[in-house]
Amino acid sequence: MRVACLGNMNNNMFCLVRYLRDRGLDAHLLLLSHEHERYLPEADTYGHGHRAWVRRLDWGSEPDFARTDPERIRRDLEGFEAFIGCNYAPAFLHKAGLGLDVFCPHGSDYYEVPFYTDERGEPTPLALAQRAAIREAAFYMAPYTNPDRERFWDGIGPTGQRSPHPIPLLYLPEYTPERMDRYCKPGQDADALRELKRRRGLLVIQHIRQCWADPALVNDHKGNDVLLRGVARYVHDSGGDAGLAIFDYGPDADATRTLVRELGLDDRTLWLAPRTRKEIMPLLALADAAALEFRYSWIAGGGIFEALAMGRPVLARRDDEMYAGRTLFPMLRARNEEQIAEALARCAASPEEVAGLGAQGRVWLEQEVINPAVDAVCGMLRSLERGRNARKSA
């Protein structure tokens, strides 16, 4: 079966295609016209073997939707037997009369795009097409994460089969903790991080966007400010010591910089420039803890999976009562600044025990997430193939 995977936000599809090809499927990555440089395959691999099965389309952005002829879409996708899509790809497939077989969302493509409105408050043509494509998809990958996200699925009303598995957001064969040293360039950020760790004894890295202050972006809030207040409590009130590395990107990076100063954390905070995943991972491997989100509870996501792949203990909010019956990875759970300070004290007092959480997390990632997710997508494709063969022979 020849499979087209359209869109590559966060390099999600690049990971999936590699896993599908490992399973013997003829899967291809079709990049949309507006992919960010950080989300191109070259940003997520140290090799070049992918070039034979990656192609860039010259449509796929929001402005492209109105001006792209349906026949052109059909022509560009000729020869493919199954379509897996994210970002705006579902809307374009719907416009061309091509059914979306599997929807593998990255986030805003299901909680924002289907609800776009024009100046009159009416759904835009793009929103209507996106919503229809998702609603009519044969399968959609939507693990239960938290109630705040479930309401968007309710608004779409998918009729296809829901898969509880997240898309495998990271290609594990590419990233193993033991191999990362070879990718640390001397004289650059790795050395600065090692020096910060030497001076402070404990290194915390938060490798996600700074988004916590603007009320208009509440659906994307990460709770970065909660982490800063937790570090300040640990340092100033508990007498502990820790260094903090923050990536300088996101709409509230300036607000974070101001809060760092206000909390007296300037001398222990290292700001890192935005970079690609293959550049982040060797740095992340140096952390004693990977701090993630504290506004919403999550059990999956690119940042979480990156930390687990590097065998780093995750420090974040996770409301375990919402995931009854699920096998969850061990972590440093914290919802507020007091719990963050307690978690950092645990890191300092029991470094070997805490490091063990990260090692266990990597095993969990492979056994509980990656392998079941790839199995699930392969099962979806086999089911589609059987159905189509049965219709041909009827």
BALOBA-1460 file (C-alpha; in Angstrom, 3 decimals):
// residues 394
<rec num="1" residu="m" x="0.000" y="0.000" z="0.000"/>
<rec num="2" residu="r" x="1.382" y="3.407" z="-1.007"/>
<rec num="3" residu="v" x="0.724" y="5.833" z="1.845"/>
<rec num="4" residu="a" x="0.919" y="9.637" z="1.775"/>
<rec num="5" residu="c" x="1.552" y="11.382" z="5.094"/>
<rec num="6" residu="l" x="0.748" y="15.073" z="4.638"/>
<rec num="7" residu="g" x="2.053" y="17.831" z="6.885"/>
<rec num="8" residu="n" x="4.974" y="17.764" z="9.294"/>
<rec num="9" residu="m" x="4.256" y="20.090" z="12.211"/>
<rec num="10" residu="n" x="6.684" y="19.256" z="15.032"/>
<rec num="11" residu="n" x="8.196" y="16.624" z="12.708"/>
<rec num="12" residu="n" x="5.395" y="14.285" z="13.801"/>
<rec num="13" residu="m" x="4.823" y="12.797" z="10.360"/>
<rec num="14" residu="f" x="8.522" y="12.382" z="9.640"/>
<rec num="15" residu="c" x="8.706" y="10.155" z="12.711"/>
<rec num="16" residu="l" x="5.624" y="8.189" z="11.702"/>
<rec num="17" residu="v" x="6.827" y="7.646" z="8.136"/>
<rec num="18" residu="r" x="10.133" y="6.246" z="9.368"/>
<rec num="19" residu="y" x="8.362" y="3.780" z="11.618"/>
<rec num="20" residu="l" x="5.974" y="2.744" z="8.827"/>
<rec num="21" residu="r" x="8.850" y="2.204" z="6.422"/>
<rec num="22" residu="d" x="10.605" y="0.110" z="9.075"/>
<rec num="23" residu="r" x="7.484" y="-2.083" z="8.993"/>
<rec num="24" residu="g" x="7.756" y="-2.514" z="5.218"/>
<rec num="25" residu="l" x="5.105" y="0.004" z="4.132"/>
<rec num="26" residu="d" x="5.665" y="2.274" z="1.136"/>
<rec num="27" residu="a" x="5.099" y="5.477" z="3.136"/>
<rec num="28" residu="h" x="6.033" y="8.948" z="1.867"/>
<rec num="29" residu="l" x="6.199" y="12.319" z="3.595"/>
<rec num="30" residu="l" x="4.587" y="15.193" z="1.686"/>
<rec num="31" residu="l" x="5.596" y="18.516" z="3.192"/>
<rec num="32" residu="l" x="3.087" y="21.357" z="2.987"/>
<rec num="33" residu="s" x="4.049" y="24.695" z="1.496"/>
<rec num="34" residu="h" x="4.481" y="26.491" z="4.824"/>
<rec num="35" residu="e" x="6.435" y="24.073" z="6.998"/>
<rec num="36" residu="h" x="8.641" y="25.891" z="9.504"/>
<rec num="37" residu="e" x="12.373" y="25.300" z="9.145"/>
<rec num="38" residu="r" x="12.452" y="23.684" z="12.590"/>
<rec num="39" residu="y" x="9.932" y="21.118" z="11.327"/>
<rec num="40" residu="l" x="11.723" y="19.960" z="8.212"/>
<rec num="41" residu="p" x="13.204" y="16.443" z="8.205"/>
<rec num="42" residu="e" x="16.735" y="17.847" z="8.244"/>
<rec num="43" residu="a" x="15.955" y="19.282" z="11.695"/>
<rec num="44" residu="d" x="15.209" y="15.844" z="13.130"/>
<rec num="45" residu="t" x="17.878" y="13.523" z="11.781"/>
<rec num="46" residu="y" x="21.646" y="13.274" z="11.587"/>
<rec num="47" residu="g" x="21.450" y="11.319" z="8.313"/>
<rec num="48" residu="h" x="20.288" y="11.861" z="4.717"/>
<rec num="49" residu="g" x="18.547" y="8.642" z="3.711"/>
<rec num="50" residu="h" x="15.101" y="10.224" z="3.884"/>
<rec num="51" residu="r" x="15.448" y="12.303" z="0.737"/>
<rec num="52" residu="a" x="14.157" y="9.549" z="-1.551"/>
<rec num="53" residu="w" x="10.728" y="9.528" z="0.083"/>
<rec num="54" residu="v" x="10.157" y="13.174" z="1.019"/>
<rec num="55" residu="r" x="8.563" y="15.714" z="-1.322"/>
<rec num="56" residu="r" x="7.412" y="19.297" z="-0.798"/>
<rec num="57" residu="l" x="4.013" y="20.397" z="-2.114"/>
<rec num="58" residu="d" x="3.455" y="23.982" z="-3.225"/>
<rec num="59" residu="w" x="0.113" y="24.225" z="-1.440"/>
<rec num="60" residu="g" x="-1.088" y="23.609" z="2.086"/>
<rec num="61" residu="s" x="-1.039" y="26.959" z="3.876"/>
<rec num="62" residu="e" x="-4.109" y="28.860" z="5.035"/>
<rec num="63" residu="p" x="-3.875" y="31.433" z="2.173"/>
<rec num="64" residu="d" x="-3.397" y="28.598" z="-0.339"/>
<rec num="65" residu="f" x="-6.809" y="27.105" z="0.415"/>
<rec num="66" residu="a" x="-8.937" y="29.502" z="-1.632"/>
<rec num="67" residu="r" x="-6.559" y="29.688" z="-4.594"/>
<rec num="68" residu="t" x="-5.650" y="26.012" z="-4.987"/>
<rec num="69" residu="d" x="-7.615" y="24.161" z="-7.662"/>
<rec num="70" residu="p" x="-9.020" y="20.771" z="-6.551"/>
<rec num="71" residu="e" x="-7.676" y="19.136" z="-9.717"/>
<rec num="72" residu="r" x="-4.186" y="20.273" z="-8.841"/>
<rec num="73" residu="i" x="-4.476" y="18.612" z="-5.420"/>
<rec num="74" residu="r" x="-5.711" y="15.383" z="-7.002"/>
<rec num="75" residu="r" x="-2.895" y="15.444" z="-9.550"/>
<rec num="76" residu="d" x="-0.220" y="15.948" z="-6.891"/>
<rec num="77" residu="l" x="-1.598" y="13.032" z="-4.863"/>
<rec num="78" residu="e" x="-2.142" y="10.629" z="-7.719"/>
<rec num="79" residu="g" x="-0.971" y="7.072" z="-7.072"/>
<rec num="80" residu="f" x="-1.434" y="7.073" z="-3.310"/>
<rec num="81" residu="e" x="-3.844" y="4.577" z="-1.799"/>
<rec num="82" residu="a" x="-4.157" y="6.004" z="1.714"/>
<rec num="83" residu="f" x="-3.901" y="9.480" z="3.226"/>
<rec num="84" residu="i" x="-2.737" y="10.351" z="6.724"/>
<rec num="85" residu="g" x="-2.920" y="14.057" z="7.473"/>
<rec num="86" residu="c" x="-2.385" y="16.826" z="9.988"/>
<rec num="87" residu="n" x="-2.327" y="20.628" z="10.013"/>
<rec num="88" residu="y" x="-4.378" y="22.019" z="7.081"/>
<rec num="89" residu="a" x="-4.013" y="18.842" z="4.994"/>
<rec num="90" residu="p" x="-7.485" y="17.502" z="5.937"/>
<rec num="91" residu="a" x="-9.182" y="20.593" z="4.500"/>
<rec num="92" residu="f" x="-7.267" y="20.335" z="1.211"/>
<rec num="93" residu="l" x="-8.086" y="16.649" z="0.865"/>
<rec num="94" residu="h" x="-11.760" y="17.402" z="1.457"/>
<rec num="95" residu="k" x="-11.700" y="20.174" z="-1.136"/>
<rec num="96" residu="a" x="-10.313" y="17.723" z="-3.693"/>
<rec num="97" residu="g" x="-12.885" y="15.047" z="-2.847"/>
<rec num="98" residu="l" x="-10.198" y="12.773" z="-1.382"/>
<rec num="99" residu="g" x="-11.101" y="11.146" z="1.888"/>
<rec num="100" residu="l" x="-8.843" y="11.545" z="4.882"/>
<rec num="101" residu="d" x="-8.126" y="8.025" z="6.111"/>
<rec num="102" residu="v" x="-6.267" y="8.779" z="9.332"/>
<rec num="103" residu="f" x="-6.178" y="12.110" z="11.163"/>
<rec num="104" residu="c" x="-3.044" y="12.498" z="13.301"/>
<rec num="105" residu="p" x="-3.415" y="15.959" z="14.839"/>
<rec num="106" residu="h" x="-0.602" y="18.025" z="16.269"/>
<rec num="107" residu="g" x="-2.901" y="20.305" z="18.292"/>
<rec num="108" residu="s" x="-4.311" y="23.510" z="16.858"/>
<rec num="109" residu="d" x="-5.421" y="21.633" z="13.723"/>
<rec num="110" residu="y" x="-8.303" y="20.250" z="15.782"/>
<rec num="111" residu="y" x="-8.809" y="22.789" z="18.562"/>
<rec num="112" residu="e" x="-8.489" y="25.970" z="16.467"/>
<rec num="113" residu="v" x="-8.655" y="25.453" z="12.693"/>
<rec num="114" residu="p" x="-12.122" y="23.795" z="12.579"/>
<rec num="115" residu="f" x="-13.497" y="26.771" z="14.489"/>
<rec num="116" residu="y" x="-12.059" y="29.652" z="12.449"/>
<rec num="117" residu="t" x="-14.623" y="32.383" z="11.776"/>
<rec num="118" residu="d" x="-14.769" y="35.390" z="9.467"/>
<rec num="119" residu="e" x="-15.506" y="39.004" z="10.392"/>
<rec num="120" residu="r" x="-19.228" y="38.165" z="10.605"/>
<rec num="121" residu="g" x="-18.602" y="35.328" z="13.015"/>
<rec num="122" residu="e" x="-19.402" y="32.685" z="10.387"/>
<rec num="123" residu="p" x="-17.201" y="29.587" z="9.895"/>
<rec num="124" residu="t" x="-14.650" y="30.115" z="7.135"/>
<rec num="125" residu="p" x="-14.552" y="27.748" z="4.116"/>
<rec num="126" residu="l" x="-11.271" y="26.383" z="5.442"/>
<rec num="127" residu="a" x="-12.824" y="25.684" z="8.850"/>
<rec num="128" residu="l" x="-15.830" y="23.957" z="7.316"/>
<rec num="129" residu="a" x="-13.634" y="21.756" z="5.128"/>
<rec num="130" residu="q" x="-11.306" y="20.923" z="8.040"/>
<rec num="131" residu="r" x="-14.208" y="20.018" z="10.283"/>
<rec num="132" residu="a" x="-15.865" y="17.872" z="7.616"/>
<rec num="133" residu="a" x="-12.630" y="16.037" z="6.820"/>
<rec num="134" residu="i" x="-11.957" y="15.224" z="10.462"/>
<rec num="135" residu="r" x="-15.567" y="14.247" z="11.074"/>
<rec num="136" residu="e" x="-15.575" y="11.855" z="8.101"/>
<rec num="137" residu="a" x="-12.081" y="10.381" z="8.583"/>
<rec num="138" residu="a" x="-12.035" y="6.602" z="8.946"/>
<rec num="139" residu="f" x="-9.709" y="6.843" z="11.955"/>
<rec num="140" residu="y" x="-8.444" y="9.605" z="14.210"/>
<rec num="141" residu="m" x="-5.694" y="9.452" z="16.810"/>
<rec num="142" residu="a" x="-6.903" y="11.188" z="19.953"/>
<rec num="143" residu="p" x="-5.633" y="9.931" z="23.297"/>
<rec num="144" residu="y" x="-7.594" y="11.285" z="26.229"/>
<rec num="145" residu="t" x="-5.463" y="14.062" z="27.683"/>
<rec num="146" residu="n" x="-7.649" y="16.421" z="29.706"/>
<rec num="147" residu="p" x="-11.236" y="17.763" z="29.715"/>
<rec num="148" residu="d" x="-10.175" y="21.094" z="28.230"/>
<rec num="149" residu="r" x="-9.284" y="19.366" z="24.962"/>
<rec num="150" residu="e" x="-12.207" y="16.917" z="24.867"/>
<rec num="151" residu="r" x="-14.694" y="19.718" z="24.261"/>
<rec num="152" residu="f" x="-13.160" y="20.401" z="20.862"/>
<rec num="153" residu="w" x="-13.694" y="16.812" z="19.749"/>
<rec num="154" residu="d" x="-17.293" y="17.165" z="20.910"/>
<rec num="155" residu="g" x="-17.629" y="20.247" z="18.696"/>
<rec num="156" residu="i" x="-16.353" y="18.364" z="15.642"/>
<rec num="157" residu="g" x="-18.245" y="15.106" z="16.179"/>
<rec num="158" residu="p" x="-15.958" y="12.579" z="14.452"/>
<rec num="159" residu="t" x="-17.748" y="9.509" z="13.099"/>
<rec num="160" residu="g" x="-14.636" y="7.386" z="12.509"/>
<rec num="161" residu="q" x="-12.902" y="5.040" z="14.893"/>
<rec num="162" residu="r" x="-10.978" y="6.748" z="17.662"/>
<rec num="163" residu="s" x="-7.531" y="5.459" z="18.527"/>
<rec num="164" residu="p" x="-6.381" y="6.087" z="22.107"/>
<rec num="165" residu="h" x="-2.745" y="6.153" z="20.983"/>
<rec num="166" residu="p" x="-0.789" y="9.356" z="20.363"/>
<rec num="167" residu="i" x="1.106" y="9.643" z="17.113"/>
<rec num="168" residu="p" x="4.698" y="8.484" z="17.793"/>
<rec num="169" residu="l" x="6.247" y="11.923" z="18.040"/>
<rec num="170" residu="l" x="9.865" y="10.834" z="18.125"/>
<rec num="171" residu="y" x="11.976" y="8.280" z="16.245"/>
<rec num="172" residu="l" x="13.805" y="6.446" z="19.007"/>
<rec num="173" residu="p" x="16.514" y="4.801" z="16.848"/>
<rec num="174" residu="e" x="17.777" y="8.317" z="16.099"/>
<rec num="175" residu="y" x="18.041" y="9.400" z="19.731"/>
<rec num="176" residu="t" x="19.713" y="7.383" z="22.463"/>
<rec num="177" residu="p" x="21.303" y="9.062" z="25.503"/>
<rec num="178" residu="e" x="24.579" y="7.210" z="25.074"/>
<rec num="179" residu="r" x="25.108" y="8.639" z="21.570"/>
<rec num="180" residu="m" x="24.386" y="12.298" z="22.261"/>
<rec num="181" residu="d" x="27.875" y="13.380" z="23.310"/>
<rec num="182" residu="r" x="29.109" y="13.043" z="19.740"/>
<rec num="183" residu="y" x="26.617" y="15.731" z="18.653"/>
<rec num="184" residu="c" x="27.620" y="18.340" z="21.256"/>
<rec num="185" residu="k" x="29.670" y="20.973" z="19.490"/>
<rec num="186" residu="p" x="32.623" y="22.138" z="21.637"/>
<rec num="187" residu="g" x="32.765" y="25.739" z="22.793"/>
<rec num="188" residu="q" x="29.033" y="26.278" z="22.458"/>
<rec num="189" residu="d" x="25.936" y="25.776" z="24.615"/>
<rec num="190" residu="a" x="26.873" y="22.328" z="25.888"/>
<rec num="191" residu="d" x="29.936" y="23.773" z="27.611"/>
<rec num="192" residu="a" x="27.876" y="26.615" z="29.093"/>
<rec num="193" residu="l" x="25.346" y="24.117" z="30.435"/>
<rec num="194" residu="r" x="28.074" y="21.948" z="31.962"/>
<rec num="195" residu="e" x="29.553" y="25.024" z="33.640"/>
<rec num="196" residu="l" x="26.145" y="26.089" z="34.994"/>
<rec num="197" residu="k" x="25.656" y="22.580" z="36.356"/>
<rec num="198" residu="r" x="29.119" y="22.616" z="37.924"/>
<rec num="199" residu="r" x="28.433" y="25.928" z="39.670"/>
<rec num="200" residu="r" x="24.895" y="25.173" z="40.806"/>
<rec num="201" residu="g" x="24.978" y="21.416" z="41.308"/>
<rec num="202" residu="l" x="21.566" y="20.841" z="39.750"/>
<rec num="203" residu="l" x="20.558" y="21.621" z="36.157"/>
<rec num="204" residu="v" x="16.923" y="22.061" z="35.105"/>
<rec num="205" residu="i" x="16.121" y="22.595" z="31.423"/>
<rec num="206" residu="q" x="12.758" y="23.778" z="30.122"/>
<rec num="207" residu="h" x="12.778" y="23.185" z="26.367"/>
<rec num="208" residu="i" x="9.266" y="24.388" z="25.502"/>
<rec num="209" residu="r" x="7.728" y="27.669" z="24.371"/>
<rec num="210" residu="q" x="7.327" y="30.565" z="26.771"/>
<rec num="211" residu="c" x="3.557" y="30.999" z="26.761"/>
<rec num="212" residu="w" x="1.813" y="31.861" z="30.015"/>
<rec num="213" residu="a" x="0.860" y="35.550" z="30.262"/>
<rec num="214" residu="d" x="-1.405" y="36.489" z="27.342"/>
<rec num="215" residu="p" x="-5.048" y="35.608" z="28.185"/>
<rec num="216" residu="a" x="-5.847" y="35.433" z="24.467"/>
<rec num="217" residu="l" x="-3.593" y="32.362" z="24.232"/>
<rec num="218" residu="v" x="-4.977" y="30.536" z="27.248"/>
<rec num="219" residu="n" x="-5.432" y="27.255" z="25.334"/>
<rec num="220" residu="d" x="-1.674" y="27.194" z="24.726"/>
<rec num="221" residu="h" x="-0.520" y="28.294" z="28.175"/>
<rec num="222" residu="k" x="2.376" y="26.257" z="29.570"/>
<rec num="223" residu="g" x="2.628" y="27.587" z="33.111"/>
<rec num="224" residu="n" x="6.252" y="28.666" z="32.639"/>
<rec num="225" residu="d" x="5.827" y="31.235" z="35.431"/>
<rec num="226" residu="v" x="4.947" y="28.454" z="37.889"/>
<rec num="227" residu="l" x="8.329" y="26.832" z="37.233"/>
<rec num="228" residu="l" x="10.182" y="30.095" z="37.846"/>
<rec num="229" residu="r" x="8.376" y="30.665" z="41.122"/>
<rec num="230" residu="g" x="9.104" y="27.085" z="42.148"/>
<rec num="231" residu="v" x="12.818" y="27.470" z="41.427"/>
<rec num="232" residu="a" x="12.851" y="30.759" z="43.343"/>
<rec num="233" residu="r" x="11.169" y="29.113" z="46.325"/>
<rec num="234" residu="y" x="13.691" y="26.268" z="46.283"/>
<rec num="235" residu="v" x="16.643" y="28.659" z="46.064"/>
<rec num="236" residu="h" x="15.577" y="31.553" z="48.281"/>
<rec num="237" residu="d" x="13.334" y="29.856" z="50.851"/>
<rec num="238" residu="s" x="14.803" y="26.350" z="51.045"/>
<rec num="239" residu="g" x="18.461" y="27.267" z="50.660"/>
<rec num="240" residu="g" x="18.913" y="24.978" z="47.677"/>
<rec num="241" residu="d" x="20.906" y="25.665" z="44.552"/>
<rec num="242" residu="a" x="19.938" y="25.037" z="40.941"/>
<rec num="243" residu="g" x="20.688" y="26.314" z="37.466"/>
<rec num="244" residu="l" x="17.893" y="26.877" z="34.955"/>
<rec num="245" residu="a" x="18.155" y="26.808" z="31.150"/>
<rec num="246" residu="i" x="15.309" y="28.354" z="29.155"/>
<rec num="247" residu="f" x="14.797" y="28.441" z="25.398"/>
<rec num="248" residu="d" x="14.271" y="31.983" z="24.217"/>
<rec num="249" residu="y" x="11.161" y="31.636" z="22.102"/>
<rec num="250" residu="g" x="7.415" y="31.914" z="22.421"/>
<rec num="251" residu="p" x="5.064" y="34.916" z="22.726"/>
<rec num="252" residu="d" x="5.880" y="35.498" z="26.396"/>
<rec num="253" residu="a" x="9.673" y="35.221" z="26.323"/>
<rec num="254" residu="d" x="10.004" y="38.890" z="27.315"/>
<rec num="255" residu="a" x="7.525" y="38.448" z="30.172"/>
<rec num="256" residu="t" x="9.567" y="35.457" z="31.353"/>
<rec num="257" residu="r" x="12.748" y="37.505" z="31.192"/>
<rec num="258" residu="t" x="11.127" y="40.169" z="33.378"/>
<rec num="259" residu="l" x="9.920" y="37.597" z="35.897"/>
<rec num="260" residu="v" x="13.389" y="36.018" z="36.062"/>
<rec num="261" residu="r" x="14.769" y="39.415" z="37.115"/>
<rec num="262" residu="e" x="11.973" y="40.048" z="39.607"/>
<rec num="263" residu="l" x="12.532" y="36.670" z="41.259"/>
<rec num="264" residu="g" x="16.292" y="37.162" z="41.525"/>
<rec num="265" residu="l" x="17.150" y="34.273" z="39.225"/>
<rec num="266" residu="d" x="19.305" y="36.128" z="36.694"/>
<rec num="267" residu="d" x="22.618" y="34.730" z="37.921"/>
<rec num="268" residu="r" x="21.450" y="31.130" z="37.638"/>
<rec num="269" residu="t" x="19.463" y="31.308" z="34.378"/>
<rec num="270" residu="l" x="20.936" y="30.541" z="30.960"/>
<rec num="271" residu="w" x="18.966" y="31.608" z="27.893"/>
<rec num="272" residu="l" x="19.341" y="29.368" z="24.850"/>
<rec num="273" residu="a" x="18.502" y="30.330" z="21.290"/>
<rec num="274" residu="p" x="15.716" y="28.406" z="19.502"/>
<rec num="275" residu="r" x="17.028" y="25.403" z="17.652"/>
<rec num="276" residu="t" x="16.062" y="22.183" z="15.969"/>
<rec num="277" residu="r" x="15.302" y="18.909" z="17.738"/>
<rec num="278" residu="k" x="18.587" y="17.323" z="16.680"/>
<rec num="279" residu="e" x="20.360" y="20.281" z="18.315"/>
<rec num="280" residu="i" x="18.180" y="20.261" z="21.438"/>
<rec num="281" residu="m" x="18.527" y="16.595" z="22.275"/>
<rec num="282" residu="p" x="22.289" y="16.565" z="23.090"/>
<rec num="283" residu="l" x="21.699" y="19.543" z="25.405"/>
<rec num="284" residu="l" x="18.678" y="17.959" z="27.037"/>
<rec num="285" residu="a" x="20.751" y="14.865" z="27.794"/>
<rec num="286" residu="l" x="22.792" y="17.011" z="30.228"/>
<rec num="287" residu="a" x="19.811" y="17.943" z="32.433"/>
<rec num="288" residu="d" x="19.096" y="16.563" z="35.875"/>
<rec num="289" residu="a" x="15.408" y="17.253" z="35.244"/>
<rec num="290" residu="a" x="13.384" y="18.311" z="32.211"/>
<rec num="291" residu="a" x="10.722" y="20.814" z="33.227"/>
<rec num="292" residu="l" x="7.635" y="20.961" z="31.045"/>
<rec num="293" residu="e" x="4.089" y="22.264" z="31.537"/>
<rec num="294" residu="f" x="2.317" y="23.282" z="34.744"/>
<rec num="295" residu="r" x="-0.926" y="24.854" z="33.482"/>
<rec num="296" residu="y" x="-2.549" y="21.740" z="32.031"/>
<rec num="297" residu="s" x="-2.062" y="18.059" z="32.738"/>
<rec num="298" residu="w" x="-0.502" y="16.034" z="29.922"/>
<rec num="299" residu="i" x="0.601" y="12.421" z="29.485"/>
<rec num="300" residu="a" x="1.877" y="12.820" z="25.909"/>
<rec num="301" residu="g" x="3.540" y="15.460" z="23.780"/>
<rec num="302" residu="g" x="6.750" y="16.273" z="21.965"/>
<rec num="303" residu="g" x="8.494" y="17.804" z="24.966"/>
<rec num="304" residu="i" x="7.593" y="14.885" z="27.208"/>
<rec num="305" residu="f" x="8.713" y="12.308" z="24.672"/>
<rec num="306" residu="e" x="11.982" y="14.142" z="24.018"/>
<rec num="307" residu="a" x="12.796" y="14.142" z="27.722"/>
<rec num="308" residu="l" x="11.921" y="10.477" z="28.088"/>
<rec num="309" residu="a" x="13.966" y="9.516" z="25.025"/>
<rec num="310" residu="m" x="16.986" y="11.128" z="26.658"/>
<rec num="311" residu="g" x="16.274" y="9.277" z="29.897"/>
<rec num="312" residu="r" x="15.661" y="12.545" z="31.755"/>
<rec num="313" residu="p" x="13.256" y="12.732" z="34.714"/>
<rec num="314" residu="v" x="10.176" y="14.759" z="33.765"/>
<rec num="315" residu="l" x="9.134" y="17.582" z="36.113"/>
<rec num="316" residu="a" x="5.621" y="18.679" z="35.196"/>
<rec num="317" residu="r" x="1.950" y="18.671" z="36.080"/>
<rec num="318" residu="r" x="0.134" y="15.386" z="35.656"/>
<rec num="319" residu="d" x="-3.257" y="14.791" z="37.261"/>
<rec num="320" residu="d" x="-3.111" y="11.023" z="37.574"/>
<rec num="321" residu="e" x="-6.729" y="10.758" z="38.692"/>
<rec num="322" residu="m" x="-7.747" y="11.610" z="35.124"/>
<rec num="323" residu="y" x="-5.938" y="8.585" z="33.717"/>
<rec num="324" residu="a" x="-7.294" y="5.740" z="35.830"/>
<rec num="325" residu="g" x="-6.401" y="2.358" z="34.384"/>
<rec num="326" residu="r" x="-3.530" y="3.729" z="32.287"/>
<rec num="327" residu="t" x="0.076" y="2.668" z="32.721"/>
<rec num="328" residu="l" x="1.945" y="5.921" z="33.384"/>
<rec num="329" residu="f" x="5.652" y="6.705" z="33.385"/>
<rec num="330" residu="p" x="7.380" y="7.606" z="36.682"/>
<rec num="331" residu="m" x="8.069" y="11.316" z="37.031"/>
<rec num="332" residu="l" x="8.387" y="14.306" z="39.351"/>
<rec num="333" residu="r" x="4.773" y="15.464" z="39.604"/>
<rec num="334" residu="a" x="4.171" y="19.089" z="40.546"/>
<rec num="335" residu="r" x="1.190" y="21.437" z="40.145"/>
<rec num="336" residu="n" x="2.449" y="24.511" z="41.996"/>
<rec num="337" residu="e" x="5.590" y="26.254" z="43.175"/>
<rec num="338" residu="e" x="5.681" y="24.442" z="46.523"/>
<rec num="339" residu="q" x="5.632" y="21.047" z="44.823"/>
<rec num="340" residu="i" x="8.289" y="22.150" z="42.338"/>
<rec num="341" residu="a" x="10.567" y="23.192" z="45.209"/>
<rec num="342" residu="e" x="9.961" y="19.806" z="46.876"/>
<rec num="343" residu="a" x="10.790" y="17.990" z="43.625"/>
<rec num="344" residu="l" x="14.060" y="19.910" z="43.246"/>
<rec num="345" residu="a" x="14.981" y="19.064" z="46.814"/>
<rec num="346" residu="r" x="14.361" y="15.406" z="45.970"/>
<rec num="347" residu="c" x="16.649" y="15.705" z="42.923"/>
<rec num="348" residu="a" x="19.417" y="17.127" z="45.081"/>
<rec num="349" residu="a" x="19.000" y="14.626" z="47.919"/>
<rec num="350" residu="s" x="18.519" y="11.462" z="45.843"/>
<rec num="351" residu="p" x="20.164" y="11.962" z="42.441"/>
<rec num="352" residu="e" x="20.515" y="8.262" z="41.623"/>
<rec num="353" residu="e" x="16.893" y="7.491" z="42.527"/>
<rec num="354" residu="v" x="15.628" y="10.423" z="40.449"/>
<rec num="355" residu="a" x="17.867" y="9.509" z="37.505"/>
<rec num="356" residu="g" x="16.268" y="6.075" z="37.645"/>
<rec num="357" residu="l" x="12.887" y="7.676" z="36.942"/>
<rec num="358" residu="g" x="14.226" y="8.909" z="33.622"/>
<rec num="359" residu="a" x="15.674" y="5.532" z="32.671"/>
<rec num="360" residu="q" x="12.358" y="3.849" z="33.446"/>
<rec num="361" residu="g" x="10.574" y="6.525" z="31.456"/>
<rec num="362" residu="r" x="12.519" y="5.691" z="28.306"/>
<rec num="363" residu="v" x="11.494" y="2.037" z="28.581"/>
<rec num="364" residu="w" x="7.877" y="3.145" z="29.084"/>
<rec num="365" residu="l" x="8.055" y="5.362" z="26.008"/>
<rec num="366" residu="e" x="9.081" y="2.505" z="23.759"/>
<rec num="367" residu="q" x="6.871" y="-0.203" z="25.235"/>
<rec num="368" residu="e" x="3.735" y="1.752" z="26.122"/>
<rec num="369" residu="v" x="3.654" y="4.495" z="23.471"/>
<rec num="370" residu="i" x="5.821" y="4.010" z="20.406"/>
<rec num="371" residu="n" x="5.275" y="0.332" z="19.669"/>
<rec num="372" residu="p" x="1.495" y="0.341" z="20.358"/>
<rec num="373" residu="a" x="1.013" y="3.522" z="18.307"/>
<rec num="374" residu="v" x="2.864" y="2.147" z="15.285"/>
<rec num="375" residu="d" x="0.968" y="-1.132" z="15.648"/>
<rec num="376" residu="a" x="-2.284" y="0.836" z="15.702"/>
<rec num="377" residu="v" x="-1.539" y="2.824" z="12.536"/>
<rec num="378" residu="c" x="-0.414" y="-0.315" z="10.708"/>
<rec num="379" residu="g" x="-3.654" y="-1.951" z="11.801"/>
<rec num="380" residu="m" x="-5.665" y="0.984" z="10.458"/>
<rec num="381" residu="l" x="-3.939" y="0.764" z="7.096"/>
<rec num="382" residu="r" x="-4.460" y="-2.994" z="6.882"/>
<rec num="383" residu="s" x="-8.133" y="-2.502" z="7.708"/>
<rec num="384" residu="l" x="-8.475" y="0.110" z="4.950"/>
<rec num="385" residu="e" x="-6.717" y="-2.159" z="2.469"/>
<rec num="386" residu="r" x="-8.946" y="-5.128" z="3.327"/>
<rec num="387" residu="g" x="-12.068" y="-3.005" z="2.951"/>
<rec num="388" residu="r" x="-11.028" y="-1.687" z="-0.436"/>
<rec num="389" residu="n" x="-10.048" y="-5.130" z="-1.695"/>
<rec num="390" residu="a" x="-13.390" y="-6.507" z="-0.560"/>
<rec num="391" residu="r" x="-15.248" y="-3.762" z="-2.441"/>
<rec num="392" residu="k" x="-13.225" y="-4.468" z="-5.608"/>
<rec num="393" residu="s" x="-14.040" y="-8.155" z="-5.511"/>
<rec num="394" residu="a" x="-17.724" y="-7.686" z="-4.717"/>
